[in-house]
């Protein structure tokens, strides 16, 4: 883990569909790219700001929708050369540790 990397656990690749609500902005969509028990990296066509509180519904195989609350900790805009389908990627810290997300990640 680098000096600027504040994750409390190792990340794993994770590809879950996510529905995102942020205040008045409801039913936004995204796809996770990686996860730890306390964080997710999400790609989305919607932009969020650092500090935004989010209500997420994560579609987890064999479990269905899992509701979690999170806060945006980092936002990146993908450049034109990026292979990423959507324009934004953002990291979120979950309000509670959710090891079941990590267990289903790979």
Secondary structure, DSSP 8 states (H G I E B T S, - for coil): --TT---SS--EE---EEEEEETTEEEEEEEEEEE-SSEEEEEESS---TT-EEEEEEEETTTEEEEEEEEEEEEEE--TT---SSSEEEEEEESS--HHHHHT--
